[in-house]
Amino acid sequence: MINSAKVVQNITLTHDVFELTLETKSDFSFTAGQFINVKINDGAPPCFRGYSIASKPEDNNQFRLCIKKIDGGRGSTWLQSLKNDAEITFLGPIGKLTLNPSNKKVIFVATGTGVAPFAGIIEEALLKGNNQEMALYFGLRHEKDIFYRAKFEELAQKYRNFKFNLTLSRPENPDFKGHIGRVTSMLDELTIDPENTEIFICGLKDMLQEVNSIFLGKGMKPENIHLEQYD
Ligand SMILES: Cc1cc2nc3c(=O)[nH]c(=O)nc-3n(C[C@H](O)[C@H](O)[C@H](O)COP(=O)(O)OP(=O)(O)OC[C@H]3O[C@@H](n4cnc5c(N)ncnc54)[C@H](O)[C@@H]3O)c2cc1C
């Protein structure tokens, strides 16, 4: 479905991640975790880029995207340049990275902006009173790369069934108090009950493959591992 939206807000989250708030003219319904395909209208022959919706469905037809600026990348450079009221065209909502409530424990694993769909899914589930046990494992490199920490920490404080685990692989500050290491180092230590667990993984291909094989090695069936690859 072709849709259009205007930019309501474009804010900087870190040195290379920004968040766009968009508002559609007509009703826009989606399920948390889905993505849209944005037409990149930068003057060159248009192309499309996929972006996960980083918010839960709201009544006001607004939704957010959380985007990493890639040096020389057409899509992310054009989107970062957009000012309030700029119009974008997109296809969507698309995608099946969505949570079907059940009694299973849910483990979300993301690096970088791969956390975007989980921001929407987790907030939606918790606010709707879903009491499945949920844990997010979020990997970044440096302190300067951290975004959405306050949002997830607040949710983890408020909802006992949600645990937030942030790890930095290369913190600049030697006194960094959190977990240090790649996201895979936190997963290696995990004990899971494969029959009663669902896994969601989102990010770049190498991480996806590595994390997928960790969980397959722990006895997870492929049909209970949900993947969204960004590259
Ligand atoms: C279903 C889907 C959902 C997506 N959702 C998001 C999202 O919510 N946020 C987001 O930032 N990107 C997301 N992407 C990636 C996005 O579509 C673009 O690939 C990305 O913005 C780069 O496009 P570009 O035109 O700026 O650069 P290009 O010149 O097309 O790409 C440059 C390089 O950037 C790499 N790359 C792509 N995405 C990332 C990333 N997130 N982090 C690091 N390297 C990357 C690619 O491997 C490529 O080699 C998603 C992709 C898909 C398929």
The ligand as an SDF file (V2000), in Angstrom:
LIG
                    3D

 53 58  0  0  0  0  0  0  0  0999 V2000
   13.4720   -4.6800    6.6420 C   0  0  0  0  0  0  0  0  0  0  0  0
   14.5440   -3.6330    6.8640 C   0  0  0  0  0  0  0  0  0  0  0  0
   14.4140   -2.7510    7.9110 C   0  0  0  0  0  0  0  0  0  0  0  0
   15.4130   -1.8010    8.1460 C   0  0  0  0  0  0  0  0  0  0  0  0
   15.2750   -0.9580    9.1880 N   0  0  0  0  0  0  0  0  0  0  0  0
   16.2630   -0.0690    9.4650 C   0  0  0  0  0  0  0  0  0  0  0  0
   16.1340    0.7930   10.6040 C   0  0  0  0  0  0  0  0  0  0  0  0
   15.1290    0.7850   11.3410 O   0  0  0  0  0  0  0  0  0  0  0  0
   17.1480    1.6490   10.8530 N   0  0  0  0  0  0  0  0  0  0  0  0
   18.2730    1.6960   10.0750 C   0  0  0  0  0  0  0  0  0  0  0  0
   19.1830    2.4910   10.3860 O   0  0  0  0  0  0  0  0  0  0  0  0
   18.4140    0.8960    8.9940 N   0  0  0  0  0  0  0  0  0  0  0  0
   17.4250    0.0230    8.6660 C   0  0  0  0  0  0  0  0  0  0  0  0
   17.5360   -0.7640    7.5560 N   0  0  0  0  0  0  0  0  0  0  0  0
   18.6620   -0.5350    6.6330 C   0  0  0  0  0  0  0  0  0  0  0  0
   18.2360    0.5280    5.5950 C   0  0  0  0  0  0  0  0  0  0  0  0
   17.2630   -0.0230    4.7350 O   0  0  0  0  0  0  0  0  0  0  0  0
   19.3950    0.9680    4.6950 C   0  0  0  0  0  0  0  0  0  0  0  0
   20.0630   -0.1540    4.1920 O   0  0  0  0  0  0  0  0  0  0  0  0
   20.3830    1.8390    5.4410 C   0  0  0  0  0  0  0  0  0  0  0  0
   19.7550    3.0380    5.9150 O   0  0  0  0  0  0  0  0  0  0  0  0
   21.5420    2.2380    4.5010 C   0  0  0  0  0  0  0  0  0  0  0  0
   20.9920    2.8480    3.3690 O   0  0  0  0  0  0  0  0  0  0  0  0
   21.7550    4.0490    2.6510 P   0  0  0  0  0  0  0  0  0  0  0  0
   21.0920    4.3000    1.3430 O   0  0  0  0  0  0  0  0  0  0  0  0
   21.9340    5.1920    3.5940 O   0  0  0  0  0  0  0  0  0  0  0  0
   23.2270    3.4550    2.4150 O   0  0  0  0  0  0  0  0  0  0  0  0
   23.6800    2.3580    1.3550 P   0  0  0  0  0  0  0  0  0  0  0  0
   24.7050    2.9900    0.4960 O   0  0  0  0  0  0  0  0  0  0  0  0
   22.5410    1.6800    0.7100 O   0  0  0  0  0  0  0  0  0  0  0  0
   24.3200    1.2740    2.3680 O   0  0  0  0  0  0  0  0  0  0  0  0
   25.6180    1.3790    2.8270 C   0  0  0  0  0  0  0  0  0  0  0  0
   25.9740    0.1890    3.7070 C   0  0  0  0  0  0  0  0  0  0  0  0
   25.3390    0.3500    4.9670 O   0  0  0  0  0  0  0  0  0  0  0  0
   25.1220   -0.9230    5.5650 C   0  0  0  0  0  0  0  0  0  0  0  0
   24.0200   -0.7860    6.5210 N   0  0  0  0  0  0  0  0  0  0  0  0
   22.6920   -0.8090    6.2590 C   0  0  0  0  0  0  0  0  0  0  0  0
   21.9890   -0.6030    7.3960 N   0  0  0  0  0  0  0  0  0  0  0  0
   22.8820   -0.4470    8.3900 C   0  0  0  0  0  0  0  0  0  0  0  0
   22.7540   -0.2180    9.7770 C   0  0  0  0  0  0  0  0  0  0  0  0
   21.5320   -0.0590   10.3670 N   0  0  0  0  0  0  0  0  0  0  0  0
   23.8910   -0.1170   10.5130 N   0  0  0  0  0  0  0  0  0  0  0  0
   25.1150   -0.2270    9.9290 C   0  0  0  0  0  0  0  0  0  0  0  0
   25.2890   -0.4660    8.6060 N   0  0  0  0  0  0  0  0  0  0  0  0
   24.1870   -0.5640    7.8510 C   0  0  0  0  0  0  0  0  0  0  0  0
   24.8030   -1.8100    4.3840 C   0  0  0  0  0  0  0  0  0  0  0  0
   25.3120   -3.0970    4.6690 O   0  0  0  0  0  0  0  0  0  0  0  0
   25.5760   -1.1910    3.2250 C   0  0  0  0  0  0  0  0  0  0  0  0
   26.7840   -1.9200    3.0520 O   0  0  0  0  0  0  0  0  0  0  0  0
   16.5610   -1.7340    7.3040 C   0  0  0  0  0  0  0  0  0  0  0  0
   16.6630   -2.6360    6.2380 C   0  0  0  0  0  0  0  0  0  0  0  0
   15.6930   -3.5620    6.0120 C   0  0  0  0  0  0  0  0  0  0  0  0
   15.8410   -4.5360    4.8630 C   0  0  0  0  0  0  0  0  0  0  0  0
  1  2  1  0
  2  3  1  0
  2 52  2  0
  3  4  2  0
  4  5  1  0
  4 50  1  0
  5  6  2  0
  6  7  1  0
  6 13  1  0
  7  8  2  0
  7  9  1  0
  9 10  1  0
 10 11  2  0
 10 12  1  0
 12 13  2  0
 13 14  1  0
 14 15  1  0
 14 50  1  0
 15 16  1  0
 16 17  1  0
 16 18  1  0
 18 19  1  0
 18 20  1  0
 20 21  1  0
 20 22  1  0
 22 23  1  0
 23 24  1  0
 24 25  2  0
 24 26  1  0
 24 27  1  0
 27 28  1  0
 28 29  2  0
 28 30  1  0
 28 31  1  0
 31 32  1  0
 32 33  1  0
 33 34  1  0
 33 48  1  0
 34 35  1  0
 35 36  1  0
 35 46  1  0
 36 37  1  0
 36 45  1  0
 37 38  2  0
 38 39  1  0
 39 40  1  0
 39 45  2  0
 40 41  1  0
 40 42  2  0
 42 43  1  0
 43 44  2  0
 44 45  1  0
 46 47  1  0
 46 48  1  0
 48 49  1  0
 50 51  2  0
 51 52  1  0
 52 53  1  0
M  END
$$$$
